[in-house]
Amino acid sequence: MATFKFDIKPLFPEAIIKVSADLLPQDFAGSRVHSADTTCKIAAIVDYMGQQSATAQELVSPVTTAQRLGKSDNQTIYLLGDATDGPRGSVLGLLKVGTKDLYLYDETGQPHQVKRAPAILDFYVHESRQRCGLGKRLFEAMLAQEKWSPAKLSVDRPSPKLILFMARHYGLVRTIPQANHFVVYEGYFNDMIPSTPSLQGAQSVPAVLAAATAGSNVQRASGEGATGNYRKRRSLDEQLQQGCSARNSLPLPSRSNGSCSMAEIIQLSRARSNNNSPAGEGQSSTGNTSIRNK
Ligand SMILES: CC(C)(COP(=O)(O)OP(=O)(O)OC[C@H]1O[C@@H](n2cnc3c(N)ncnc32)[C@H](O)[C@@H]1OP(=O)(O)O)[C@@H](O)C(=O)NCCC(=O)NCCS
């Protein structure tokens, strides 16, 4: 459990609070002084829980910080607190969601430009309380608030535990390979009309690769194996940090048997045929070769 120097109980009128860019709990009503104090405390909680999440996922750096949340206009953090835990209470979990403009491929290799796609950006429950249903509780609260359905979510680099979580609670098992680091599940594109790619990079995807994805378009998500690719990309990140140029010499994906996933082939193909092409995420010019930055 995460405890702080201050009493968290006044910040948690309910077990789950929702915090956005103002770093105040939703429906906060207080004086200016009170709000400044509350902001500082929420920032301390967000920073701490973000760091804990990064450590749990072995990330290079936290994807959730108060500073980042403060600058975003489309991200929300749900925090789960336990006011009954000790004299000052404790914070048990964090779930960060947001919307992203994504460039995604469906099961048949058709491109879709998805505006404001609901995305899971970070998720953490304290180690001592995992597998007790708290993650589900946090997730359900988020779904109800945002009015999102699980099959229509994209997940930014899911960890093995999240893959298992999605399978366990929502029956989401089969993913659709993407050229970026987001994962979407089978059914994501139901009722969606394919869009004409407007991003230059996407037009460079060889038709043969798109056609090939139609044959083996759905990969089974099975914990470690399914997320291995996404985790490996962190080592690409590390190489880039050490001075490797993503644009001029893209490293080949390393895998013990020397093979590449379809997502990796598409990604490499796109990057090589158009060095300046944006990757799957509309806002990013370096796609999955950038340091994880949600
Ligand atoms: C993912 C996470 C937030 C889920 O929270 P939680 O409170 O454990 O979730 P719930 O108790 O509601 O659901 C438990 C289910 O999640 C999965 N799961 C959670 N922890 C797991 C673990 N250590 N090993 C295997 N599966 C696990 C399982 O499917 C589990 O169901 P089961 O116990 O019947 O096998 C939590 O495990 C966590 O913080 N993990 C570390 C950080 C992380 O990987 N975050 C995901 C970022 S993409």
The ligand as a Gaussian input file, in Angstrom:
#p B3LYP/6-31G(d) Opt

LIG

0 1
 C       -2.677000      -5.470000     -14.208000
 C       -3.138000      -5.105000     -12.804000
 C       -3.397000      -3.612000     -12.742000
 C       -4.427000      -5.879000     -12.489000
 O       -4.863000      -5.528000     -11.197000
 P       -5.437000      -6.622000     -10.194000
 O       -5.955000      -5.919000      -8.998000
 O       -4.404000      -7.663000      -9.968000
 O       -6.636000      -7.221000     -11.054000
 P       -7.853000      -8.124000     -10.587000
 O       -7.595000      -8.682000      -9.228000
 O       -9.106000      -7.380000     -10.802000
 O       -7.794000      -9.273000     -11.689000
 C       -6.908000     -10.325000     -11.514000
 C       -6.595000     -10.917000     -12.855000
 O       -5.596000     -10.128000     -13.515000
 C       -4.550000     -11.000000     -14.001000
 N       -3.386000     -10.892000     -13.100000
 C       -3.176000      -9.911000     -12.206000
 N       -2.010000     -10.126000     -11.563000
 C       -1.493000     -11.248000     -12.048000
 C       -0.312000     -11.988000     -11.776000
 N        0.571000     -11.608000     -10.850000
 N       -0.088000     -13.103000     -12.486000
 C       -0.958000     -13.518000     -13.413000
 N       -2.103000     -12.865000     -13.698000
 C       -2.370000     -11.739000     -13.034000
 C       -5.157000     -12.390000     -13.915000
 O       -5.944000     -12.592000     -15.040000
 C       -6.030000     -12.262000     -12.696000
 O       -7.061000     -13.229000     -12.642000
 P       -6.807000     -14.584000     -11.773000
 O       -6.296000     -14.149000     -10.450000
 O       -8.162000     -15.225000     -11.728000
 O       -5.794000     -15.369000     -12.538000
 C       -2.063000      -5.493000     -11.754000
 O       -1.783000      -6.859000     -11.907000
 C       -0.775000      -4.710000     -11.851000
 O       -0.677000      -3.625000     -11.309000
 N        0.252000      -5.259000     -12.513000
 C        1.562000      -4.598000     -12.589000
 C        1.524000      -3.398000     -13.505000
 C        1.033000      -3.762000     -14.883000
 O        1.432000      -4.752000     -15.462000
 N        0.140000      -2.907000     -15.397000
 C       -0.422000      -3.018000     -16.720000
 C        0.087000      -1.899000     -17.550000
 S       -0.238000      -2.121000     -19.268000

